Amino acid sequence: MNRELIHDQIVAVAERFGSGNTQEFKLLAKQLAACDSVEVVDGLLLVFSRSNAGESNYQKQQLAGRLLAKLKPKAPVDLQAALEAVLPAYNPSIEELPFFLADRCGGEAVLQALRRLETGGEDPRHQAAAKTMRWWLKGSNVE
């Protein structure tokens, strides 16, 4: 599957079954484990970046986050670009995303990028999302 198909599959499953359906989660994890890790990361991040701030994004973002946590795909991530893409509609309940980014890019690098976005951004939504991501990481061994 390519990133577009991965995105579409995650959204379709989340809309139909929610994020907690064990059978669907296992099936998705098995399918994605066989895919190229770059496509998996990009497809799962698309779930966050294509979300709309005014909508309920929890189910699809939670499913994507759980898959990131389970699969831990080893693909390079452009941290700044990823954060700028996902922050606009990031659901603050999704702790898996900041932990995945910390795992791939280094905890301190993520914290520094979030601090810059939190203090330097003009959009209050971005600032709040960055602050929440930083809060998730603060309680871990990252900081």
N, C-alpha and C positions, 0 to 999 in steps of 0.2 A: 504494500500500500504506500502511496505517496502522502505527503503532508495534507493535501486537500481532502483525500479520502479518509485519512485518520481523523481530521477535524470533523468532517461530516458524520462519520461513524460515532464519535464520542457524543456529539450533539444529539443525534438520533436516539442513541441508547439512553442518554440522560432524560430526554423528553418523554420517552416511552416508559422507562423503567425506574427512573431516578438514579441516584448515585450509589445506593446501597444494595442493589440486587447482586447477590453473591455469584450466581450462575453467569450473569452477563459480564460481571467484572472479570471472572476467571477466563471467560472466552476472549474478551478484549485483550487481556494481559497475554494470553497465549498467542493471539494473532500479532500483536505488536512486538512481542519478543522475537518474532521471525523477520521483522522489518529492519531496514537500515536505521541505525540509531539517530542519524541526523534528521531523517524524515520523521521519526517518532518525536523527537524533541520539538522540531518545528511544528508538527501537527498538533501536539498537545499545547504548545504555547499559543497557537492560533485560537484555541478555545478561549483563552483569556483575552487576547488582543482583539478578537472579533465580538466580544461581549458588548452589550450596550449598558451604559451606566444607569439608565432609567428602568431596566428590566431586572427581574429576579434571575441572577446568574448562578445561584448556589449549586444546583444539581449538576450542571455541566462542568463548572469549575471544580467542584469537589471530585467528580469522577476523573477529570484530567489530573488533578493533584494527586489523587490516590494512585493513579497509574504511574505518574512520575516517581512517587515514593517507592512503589513496588518494583518497577523495572530499573530505576536508576540508570537511564540510558547514558552511555559514555560518548557524548558528542560535544563539540565545542559550542559555547554559548557566548554571544556578544552581549555582555552584561548590560551595558548602557542602553543598547537598542532594545533588548528584551524588557528592561524595566520601563522604558518610555512607552513601549507598546502595551504592556499589561496593566500599568497603573490606572489608566482612565476608568476602567470598569472592574477592577480587582475587588472581589468579595473578601472583606477582612476576616472572614471565618476560615479561609483556606490557608492553613499553616504550611501545607506541603510545598507550595510554590517557593516561598523564601528559603526553606530548607534545601530544596533541590538546587536553587541558584547558589547557595552557600557551598553545597557539596561540589558543584561543577566549577565555580569561579573563585572559591575561597571565601570564608566567612568575613574576614576583615575587609576584603574588596567590596563585598555586597553591602556591609554596614557603611562604609565610606560613601559608596554611590547613593545609598538611601539617605544618608545625612545631607549630601549635596542637593538631592532632589527635594528633600523635606524643607530645607532652608532657602534654596534658591529658586524654587518653582513659583510660578505666579498662580497656578490653578490650585485652589484649596482642596479639591478632590484628590489631586496627585499628591499633595503634601500629606493629607490624611492617610492615604494608602501607603505611602512610603513610611510614615510614622508607625503604622500598624505592622508592616512587614518587619521593621526594625525591632518592634516590641516582641514579635514572635521569636526573633533570633536572640534577643537579649537574654531570655530565660534559658537558653541552651549554652553549650560550651563554646559558642562562636565568639562571644565578646569577652 
